[in-house]
Structure formats: structure tokens, C-alpha cells
Amino acid sequence: MMANAPTPLPWADVMLWDRWEEVDGLLERALALDESQRAAFLDTECKDDPTLREQLESLLAAADDGLGDRLSGRLLRAALDGASPGGPALPPPASDLLGVSVGPYRLERVVGVGGMGAVYLAERADGAFEREVAVKVLHGTQGAMVDLTERFKVERQILASLVHPGIAQLLDGGVMEDGRPYLVMEYVDGAPIDVYCSDGRLDLDARVRLIVAVAKAVEFAHRHMVVHRDLKPNNVLVATDGRVKLLDFGIAKLLDPADEMPSGQITQAGFRFATPGYAAPEQLLGERVSTQTDVYSLSAVLYELLCGEVPYARRPSDSVLERVVEGFEPTAPSAVVASKAHQGVDDPPAGADRSIEKRLAGDLDAILLRGLRARPEERYESVAAFREDLERYLSGRPVRAREGALLYRARKFARRNLLSVIAAGGMFFLITGSAVGLALQRSAVVAERNRAEQAALLAEQEAETAERVTDFLVELFQGSDPLALQGDTVTVRGLLDRGAARVSEELAGQPAVQARLLGVLGQVYVTLGSYEEGIRLLKQAVATRVDSLEADPGVPSAHLALANAHRVAREFREAREAFRQAINSATPLAQDSVLARSHMGLGDVFAMTEELDSAEVAYGTAARLNEQWGAPEEERWDAMTRWAGLLRRRGDLDGAESLYRQVVESHRTRTDGSAQDLSVA
């Protein structure tokens, strides 16, 4: 069963083709408002232009029919390109695909329509087994299909790398007969997070705990160098058992400044591909996104869950960008709740009772207003920091958001009233400047001293562990003296067996030393080809570090050693899982080498199993991490050479040549480069 021919856009005949940018901006602002506020907005903005008003009313009506995400930002331009006179039109409604078979699945009903495509509940049609899945099928104008298809391919690669309980899992994917790609994902029987909270009349703390769970899934994506960029209630489902699932990485972008698509494609800076009301200012301004973009959007979602409206909804006559430029904060959540309580609005938890206002005023006000700051550098430095402050609130501990709130507000006031502040405060700063400077200097010295003391303590512990490991190995070899063994043959395997037994028996009370020795002996077993015994010891090393050592920085390296052992043993499924464990447990700044080598090892596994798309992503990530964190040149050359070899294997000779040339040029700048090294590249 095939879909019918595309139907024309209902507003194409009246489109103001020469004013699309003006229409785009007004539409984006109107979509951010409640429906009840839009008429007044149009009265203000279109009072002398009835044609413009007619255009916007038509577009808003189309948005109410489910096209809202597709008619905002640059998506409007893509729609205009496809719907202009003589151009192709939109595909048929999502319901026209019901009953169609997509791969082995049959589409049963529409469960959602988003900016990239429609999502269907589907069942296996081949009878192999019974399972309900969610199938996402690309839609859009034919004029924009090429760009959207490229974005869909990116989404497929991203989802394949994100395996986490809080992220909807990718199960399959392919291309339909008419050329539209599709994804098959796990079906989540649940409701959008705002609907779940409203229907269940969840209290304030329960709503905060849900966002904490969402934040953990977002953190996981960030550790994989992926920003979601479209966090909103419809992209967070809550299952009937209370588990959250993060959906739709359709506009996600790898966190790599060099990872831009060719000019004209839709991941570049300046493409406002996000949802008004939840998009960070840098997205609306077309600037580069970062993990702090997701901090803003996650804060906006929590703001709505607690207040019943998105940030800035109380100033309908101004655009979000105007408010940002002028330096205004959103209305504090406690003030929104107080207003609703005064008006008698029953909007749990806001309207439950006036005590909610008091609970918001203070910690939660401070947390949300910090997360919603206009400048990314003034928000929380990461989603993890945002989550940790929410957990401090839940446990009754002081939150960090309040530490600098007064200074932040003073700075914002000064920006808006610069001349008055200079005139009134000049003498004060002359008198107190020295004292403030000394206090700040002392604070910096104390912080630096604390960091130095912590680093010294870690170094001392590491040195002590290394000394004990050395003593154990020396004693092991001395105990293998042929004279002492009275003529018995000493073999490497016998030495290893004896050492492994002693490590397990004698060092149970010294987990740091035991874990290090288990790792060393396990890797030696693997080198000798005794994979089973080596992997057994390496698993023990991981378990010892995870179970017995709190916040052990050696956990990522232990996972990496185990992953490499599985890879050498050609146990690819286990290797893939262990490499991902190494990546997930590594802190990007503190474990840069482990993170890069884990991505490179994962790329090797994907290459060996003919998963070339995933291999290319992994090798590219490893190469960029090595460059970003200043890895030794040999490691950078190794990653780039493997990446280039994969590109050559896939037929991308230009891409391979470019990488090979970079390696060769890097060799030539070294005084100790050798001809043999150059021949490898």
C-alpha cells in the first residue's frame, strides 16, 4: 500500500514570498505564546498590515493542525522553497501510511508528529515474534528532503551509540520504497512529562525528581559528545511505572567544532532548528550550541512543570531575544505561582496551596534562574552540575545556585543602568576596591591550595600503590628462583598462575594493589594467548575497583583493558559493551587518553564487524579528542591513520588523502621523523 500524491500547503496561495524572514520571526514569536494571547499579539504587530495578519493567521492555523514544529525557524524557509509556485508540496497526512509495511513492521496507528517525521505504533508483520515498536518515518517537502535525509542519517548514527535506560533505544532502520528513511525504536507506553505530572497531580518534589532522572540521560548523551538541542515535554515520556525516556535526537549535534556538514546543510551555526519556548538564546540567535544549551532547555521544562507556563510567557509584547538583549530574567517561579494563586488558578502544583510559593522562593527560584541565564557561561557549567543542585535541594542541603545570585543580579542591573551606576558608585569603589581585590585574591589562593593538596594526596596514594605492586612482583620472581625450586622447570605460565592465586588470597584487604595486579597479570595472560584466564582476571580487576574503591579514577582504564582483551579474543559483542563502559565511566577532562583510546578501540570492533558507519564515527571521535586534548603525536597519527584507512576502504579517496596528508605533514615537522614512519601513512 503506497501513499497518495502530496497535497498543497493551505497557505501557499497567500504566501508573502518576498517577506519570508519577517513572517518567520513573527511566527516564531506567536508560536511561543498561549493561544489566548495570540490575537492581541497580532493586533499589535499587524495593525497596519492586514495582508501580513492574514498570512500569520493561516500559518498559525496550520500549526494548530500539527505542523507547528515544521513551520518555525529555517524549517519555514524549507517549506517555502518547496511550496512556492511550481514547487513540490508537503506529503500526505500521517494517517495515509496506516497499514503500510515498513521493513518487517506494519504501521498500526499514529502516536505523534514532529519536526522531522511522524511516529507510528507498529507490530511485526512477518510473524517471527510479537513485539510492539515505534517507527519514525521522515516527512517534509521534497525540496527539503535531501537535507532532512542527511539529518535523519545523523540521528540514526547518534541513536545507535546511545544505549541508556533513559533513552529510547534504536532497534532497526532502513529506507522505504519511496526513498524515505525510517527508524525502528522501542515503544514507550507513556505520556509526555507535563501531561504525566498534570494527570497524576504530582507534587513539587516528584516533578523535580523526574527532571533529575531526565538529566542523567542527558548527561550520558553529553559524555558521548552529543547535545540534544530540542529538549521539551513532548520529547520526554514517562512510562506507567514512572521511568523516563528521552526521545528524538533528530536535531542533535555532535559536540565537535569541526563536525559541520558542508555549506548549505542544516547542522551549521545560524540554523534555528528548535522549539520556541524551550530554545536557548544562542539557538535563537543562530550561534553555536554547547552542553549548556541543554541546561537552558532542561531548566525551561522544569520551569513549566512547576509554574504551568514557559519562561517569559508573562511579557507577550516582547520577543525572547529582545528580553535577553535588555538583560531581563524570566519571572521567578515563585512569583508566577503567587500570581496564579491570587487569580485562583488550579494548576498543580502551583495552585495546590500558597505553601508552594514559599517552597519555590529561594532554592528552586535560584536554580531555575541560573539555568535560564541568557549567557551560556553564566549558567551551570554542565547538566551534571544542574542535576546535583536539584539533588541538594531535595536532600535539604545548601544549593550552589544561591552562592552568586546577588552578585549576578547586581551585574545585570548595572548593564541596564550603566551611567547611573558609575555616577553613584564611583567613590564607593575607590574606597573599597582594594579590600575586595584582596579578598578575591585570598579566595583564589585558598582554592588553588585545596586543589594542590588534593592532587598531592592522590599522587601519594598512587605512589604507595605502585610501590606495593613492585614489591609483590619482585617477591614473586624471587620465589621462582630455580635453585630454590630444587630443579623444577620455571615457566611463564606457572609463574602467572602462582601470582594470580596469591593476588586473590593475600591482597583481599588491599583493593587498590589487588586491582592493579589483577590488571597487570590479566594483560600478560592475554599477550600469551591465554584469553580465557586473562579476561577472567581483568573482570576481577574491574569488579574490585567498582565495588571496593570509592570514586576510583582507575575504573575507565580497567574497562578499557578488558575491552581490548575481548577485542583480541574476537569476542566482539563483549568488547563493544566494555568499550562503552570505559567511555561512560570516563570524565572527559580527567580521562582524555582513556576516552580517545576507547573510541578508537570501539572503531576497531565496528570495522571488524563491517559496521562501517559506526566505525567512521568512532575513529573520527578518537582523532578529534586526541587533537582537542593534546595527545602525544604517535597517538594522534594512529587514530588519523585508522580513520583514513576506513575512508579508503569505503571509497572516500579524497577524505582519506586529506587525512594521510595531515599525518605526513605532521611527521615532517618533527626533527626525528623517519622514512619508515612516513611510509606507514
N, C-alpha and C positions, 0 to 999 in steps of 0.2 A: 504494500500500500504506500503510495507516494503522496507527498503534499501537493496541494493545489498551487496555481500560479500566484506570485506575490500580489498583494493588494496595495493600492497607492496610499500615501500618507494623507489623513484627513485635512491637514493644514497646509498641504503643499501649494494649493492654488492661491493662497493669500500670503505666501511667504515673502517677507521683505528681504530679498536676496542680497541687496546692497548694504544692508544694515545688520547682518547676522551677528557681528560682535556685540553691538548694543543690545540686541534681542537676547543673546546668550547671557550677558551679565545680568539683565533684569530678570530673566527666567530663573537663573541660579538663586538670586535673592528671594524671589517669590516662592520657590520650592522649599526654602528654608523656613518659611512661615507656616503657621497653622492656617487651615482653610478659611477660618473665620476672619483672619487678618488680611487676606489677600485683596479683597475688594478695596479696602482703604489704601493699601499699597498702590494698587493700580490707579486709584483716584489721584494720588499724589504724583506718581511718576508719568502718567499718560493723560493728564487733564487737558492738554492742548494737542493731543495726537490720537484721535480715535482709531486710525489705522494701526498704530502700534498697540493700542489696547486690544483691538480685535485679534491681532496676531498672538499676543501673550495669552489671551483667554483661550484661544484654540490650542495652544501648546499646553497650557495647564489642564485643559480637558483631556488631552492625550495622556498627560501624566497620570491623571486620575484613572485612566483605563489600563494602567500598568506599565506605561512607557517612561515613567519618571526618571529612572536611572539612565536610560538611553538618551534623554533629551536635556542633559545638563553638561556644562563644560564643553570640551572639544568633541564629545560624542555628538553634540548638536551639529557641529560642523560636518562630521562624518555623515550624519543623517541628511544634512542639506546637500552635500555633494551627491548623495545617492538619490535624493528626491527632487532635484532640480529638474526643470522641464527637459524631457528626453532622457532622463537618467532612470536607473532601476529603482524599485520601491522596496519597502520592507517585506519580509517573508510573511506568510500567513500566521494567524493566531496560533499560540502554542497547542491549543486543543486539536488542531488538524493533524497532529502526529500521533494521536492516541490510537493504539492498536498496531502501530508500526513496529517492526522488529529492528533492533539496533544490535548488531552482533548476535549473540545468543539470548538477548533480552527483549522482552515485549513491553512497550510503554503502556502503562495502565491508566495513570491519571497525572495531571499537572499538580505539583506541590509548591512551585514557586517560579517567579520570573525575575531575572536580574539583569544587570548591565551587559553581561556577555551572552547569556543564553537562558533557556528555560530548563527547569529541573523537573524530572518526572519520577514517579514511583514506578518501578519496573520489576518484572519477575522473569526467571529463566524460562525460555520458550522451548529449549531443546530437551527438557525432561531429565537432564543429567543429575540435578538435585534441586531442591526447593530453597529459594532464597529471595528475599526482597532486597532490592538495591535502589540507589538514587542514580539516575542517568542525567547528566548535564549535556545538552545539545547546543552548539553555538548558533546564535542568530545575529542579525544585523543587516544593514544594507549591503547589497552586492558591491557597491563602490567602496565600502569599508571592509569587505570580507578578508582581503589579503592581510591587512594589518591585524584584524581581530584573530585571524587564524594563527598568526605568529605569536600573539599574546596567549592564545589557547595552548600552543605547544609549550610555552614557558610555564604556564600553570601546571601542565601535566608533569613536566620535569620537577618542578618545585614540590608538588604533592607527593611524588614518588620518594623524595628524600626526607619527608616529614612524617615519621612514624611515631605517634604520641597518643596517649589515651584521650587527650583533649582536642585532637584534630581529626576531622573526618578522614578516614583512610581511603586512599586510592586503590581500587581493585583491578581495574582494566581500562582500556581505552582503544579508540580506533577512529575510522572515518566512514561516514555513511555513503550510500551510493551516490548521493547528490553532491558529495565533496565536503559536507560539514563534519568537522571532528566532534567527538563526544568523549566524555569521561564517565566511568562507572565507579561510584563511590559507595561506601557503606551508608545504608539508610538509617537516619536517626529519627526515631519516633518521639518527637518532642515539639516544643513551642519556642518561638523567639524569646529571648531572655526577658524583654519587657512585658510580653504577654504572660509568661510564666509567673513573673513576680506579681502582676496585677491580678490574674485569676486566682492565684494562691494567697493573695493578700499578705505577702511575705513582709516580715518586719525589717527594720533598717539593717540590723546586723546580718540577717540572712542574705540580703541583697549585696552587702559588702563582701560576704564570703563567696558568693557566686563570682564576683569580679576578681577576687583573689585567684579562684580556680582558672578563670579565663586568662589572667595574667601569666600563670605558669605555662599555659600552652603557647602564649605569645613569646615568652622568654625562650622557650625551646626553639621556636622559629628563628628568633634573633641569634641564637647560638649557631644556627645553620646559615647565618648571614642573609636572612630573608626578613623583609619588612612587609607586613600585611597591607597597609595603606588604605584599607576600607573597612575598618572596624566599626560596626554599627549593630543595633539589636538584631536585625534580620540575619546577620552573619554569625550570631551566637545562639545556638539552640540548646535548650535544657531538656534532657530526656525525662521520662516519667519518674525515674529513680533519683533525679537531682543531679546527674552528671552533665557537665557542659561539653559541648562540641563546637569547635571553631570551624567555620565554613568559608569557602570562596576565596582562594588565593588568586582570583582572576586578575587582579591588578597588582599583585605582589611584585617586588623588585629585589633582585639580589643586591646585597649591601656591598657593592663594589663600584667605585667611581669610574672604573674603566669599562664597566659592563653595560654600556649604552648600545642600543640597536643602531643600525645605520640611519643616517639622516632621513627624516620623514616617517620613521616608525614611531610607535606610540609609547615607548618607555622613557623617552628623553625628558630632561628637565623642561618645564614650561607646559606640560600636558596636564591639565587639571582634571584628572580621572579619579574622582572621589565623590562622596555623598555629602551635599551641603548639610550643615548642622553638626557634623562629626569630623569634617576635614580640618586639618591643622592649617594655620595661616600660611605656612610655607607651601602647602599644596595649592591653596587658592591663589597665591602669588606666582605659582609656576616655578618655585625654587626647588633645590634638591631636598629629597626626603632623607630621614635617618630613623634610627630606632626611637628617637624622641617624638617623631611624628605619631607613632603608635601610642606613646604615652599620652599625647593630647587626645587622640580619639578614644582611648580607653577611659580617660577621665571624663570625656563628654558623655559616654554611655552611662557611667556611674552617676554623673550629674542628673541625667534624665531619669534613671531608676529611682533616685532619691527625691527629685523635685517634680517629676512629671512633665518636664519640658527640657529642650536642649539649651545649651548656653546661649546667651544673647537674645533669646526669644522675646525679652521684655523691651527691646528697643527696635521695633519693627521698621521705623523710618530710616534707619541707618543700615548700611551693609556691614558684614563682619569685618571686611577689610578696612573700612573707614574707622570702625571702633578700635581696631588693632593699631592703626597708624596714630590715632589720637591718644593711645595709651590707656584706654579703659579696660577694666577687668569685667568679666561676666558678673551678673548679680550673684551675691553669695547665696549658696543653697539655703542657709537658714532664713535669709530674707525672702526668698521665693516661698518657702514653706509658711512663713509668718503671714505673707500676703494671702496665700490660699486659705489658711485657717481663718483669717479675718473675713474672707469672702464666703466662707462656709463650703469650700470645695472639698468633696470627699475623694481624695486621691491618695490612697495608701502608698507609702507610709506617711506622706506629707499631711494628709487630713485626719489621721487617726486621733491625734491629740496634740496639744501645744507642747508637750514634753519633747516631741521630736525636734521642734525648733531649737530647744536648748541643747539637745544631743548633737545637732549639726553644728551649732555655733561653737567654734573653737577648732577641734582637731580635724573634723571632716571638712569644714569650710577651708581650713588651711591646706589640707591635702589636695582638694579638688582645684582650688585657685592656683596652687603651684603647678599642678599637672596641666592646667589650661593657660599658662602664660604664653604670650604671643611669641617671644623669642625662644627658640629651642634650647639654647644654652642656659636659660633661666628656669626651665622645667626640671623634673627629676632627670638624673643622668641616664637612667635606664628604666625599663618596665620592672625589673627586679627591685630597684630602689622604691618605686611607686608601690609595688606589692608589699614590700617589707614595712612601709609606713602604715599601710592598711592593717597589716597584722599587728603592728604596735598598737594601733587604735583598738582593735578587737580584744587585745590582751590587757588593755589598760595602761600601757607603757607610754612615756612621752614620745610624741611623733617629731620627726626631724623637720617637717614642713613648717613648724612654728618657730624654728630657730632663727630664720632670717626674714620672717614675714614683715616685721615692722620696717626693717631697712629697705626691703623691696618696695613697699608701698610709698615710703618717703622718696625713693628714687623715681618712681612713676609720677608722683606729684610734681617733683622737680622738673621732669621732662616737659610737663604740660604748662608749668608756670615758671619758666626759667628765669626771666628778668626779675620777677618779684622775689624769687628765692635768693638770687645773687645780691639784690639790694638789702634784703632783710638779714641775710645770714653771713655776709662778708666778714664783719667784725667777730662774730662768734667763731668762725673757722680759723681766723687769725689767732685767737686766744687758745682754742682747744686743739688745733691741728697737730701740734707736737705730741700732745698726750695721746690722741687717737693713733697717730703713727707708731708711737712706742708700743701701745697695746697690741696693735695688729702685728707688729714685728715680733713681739713676745709670743703671740699665739702661733705664728708660723714656725718659730723656733721650737716651741713645745711639740707641735705636730710632727715636725721633721725628726725631733729626738725620739718620739714614740715609734715612728716608722723605723728608724735606725735600730732601736732596741729590739723591735720585733724581728727585723732581718737578722740581727746578731744572734738572737735566740734560735731561730731556725737554722742558721749556719752551724751553731754549736751542736744542735741536735743531729744535724746531718753528719757532721764530722765524727761524733760519737758513734753513730750507726755504722759509718764507713770503717771506723777502727775495729769495731766488734766483728764486722763481716770479714775484714782482713785477717784478724786473729783466728777466726774459725777456719778459714781456708788454709792458712799456714799450718794449723794443727792437723787438719785433715790430710794434707800432703805429708807432713812429718810422720803421721801414723801409718803411712803407706810405704815406709822405708823397707826395701826388700830384705835387709838384714833382720829387721825386727819381725818380719813376717815369716822368717825361717824358710826361705826358699820358695814361698808361694809366688806365683806369677801375678804381677800387678797389672791390671787392665784399666783403661779409662772408664769403661762401663762399670767395673767393680768399684772403682773409686767414687763414681757418681752415685751408685746405689747406696754405698755406705754413707755418703754425705747426705743424701735425701732422707735416709732413715734417722740420722742424728738430728737433722733440722727439725723434723716433725716431733721427735721425742724430747730433745733437750732445750728447745728455744720457744716452747709454748708460752712462756711468760715474758718474752721479749718480741712482741709482734712486729716492730719496725725492722729488727735484724732478721727475724724469720721470713718476713715478706721479701726482703731484699735477696736473701739467699735462695729462696724458692724460685724467684725470678731468674737469678743467675744460673742455677742448676737446670731449670727448665729450658732455658735457651741453649745451653750446651747439649742437652739431650736432643733437641730439635736439630742442631747443627750436625750431630752424628747420625741423623736419620731415625732416631727413636721418637717418632712423633707422638705416639700414644702416651708414653711416660712424660715427655716434655710438656705436652698440653695439660696433663693432669696436675703437674707441679705449678704451671702458670695459672691455672684456675685457682689453685690453693692460694697463690700469691695475691690474686685479685680479691678473693674472699677474705683473706686476712686483713688486707688494707681497708676494705669496705666495712667489715664487721668490728674490727678491733681498734682502728685508728681513726679518731675524730678529725674530720676535715683534712684528710691526708692528701698532700699535693702529689703524691706518687700514684694515685689511683688512675689518672689518664694514661700514664706510661705503662702501668701494669696491663690495662686493657689493650694498649697498642701492641705490647709484646705477645699477648695471647692471640690477637688478631693476625699478626704476622705468622705465628705458628700454624694457625688454621689455614692461612693462605698457602704456605709452603706445602702443607699436607693436602692441599686441594680440597679442603672442606669449605666450600665457598659460602654456603648458607651461614655457617657458624662464623666464618671470617667477616662477612658483611655485618652481622649483628655486633661482633666485638669491635670492629672499627667504629661503628655508630656509637657504641658505648663510650669509646675513647673520646669521640667528638663531643658527645653530650656532657661528659664529665669534665671537660677541659674548660678553663677560664681563658677566653681569647688572649688577654694581655699577659697572663702569667704562664700560659702553656702554649705559647706560639709555635714552638718547634713540634710539639706533640700534635697540635691541631693540624698543621700543614702535612706532617708525615702520615697522619691518619687519613686525611683526604686523598693523599697520593696512593696509599695502600688500598683504599676503597676503589680508587680508579683502576688499579691493577686487577682487582677482583671483577669489576664490571667488564673490563676489557677481556679477561679470560672467559667470561660467560657470554660474550657477544652482546652485552648491553651497552652499545657504543654511545648512545646519547647520554646516559648517566656517567659513563667513563669520562666523556669530554667535560661535563660539568665538574666532576671531582678533580681531574687534573688541572683544569683552569683555576678552580678554587685554591688548590695547593700552590700553584705558581704565584697567584696574586697574594696569598698570605705570606709566602716567603719574601716577596718583594716589599710588601707593606711593613713587615716586622724586621727587615734587615737580616734575613737568614744568611749563613755562610754561602759563598758563591757556589760551592760544589752542590749544595742542596738546591739552590735556585736553578742551576744548569740541569740537574737531574729531572726536576719537575717539568721544566720547559721542554726538555728533550722528549720526555714521555708524552707530553701533550702534543708536541709536533708530530711524533710518530703515529699517534692516533689519528690526527688530522690527515696525514698522508695515507693512512690505511683506509680512511673514509673517502679519499679522493679530493680532499680540500688542499690541493697542492700550494695554492697561494698562501693560505693560512699557515701551512707547515713551513713554507720557505721563510715567511716573516719571522716565525719563532726561531728557526735554525739560525737565521742571520743575527738575531739578538744574542744568541748564545755565542756564536763565533766572535761577534764584536766585543762581547764581554771578556772572552778569552784573550783577545788581542791587547786589551788594555792592561792585562796582568803581565808583569815582567817575568813571571815564572811559568807562563803558558807553554804548553808543549805541542808538538805536531800530532802526537797520539791523541791528545785531548780534542784537538780540532777535527781530527778525522772521525771521532765519535759523533760530533754534531753534524 
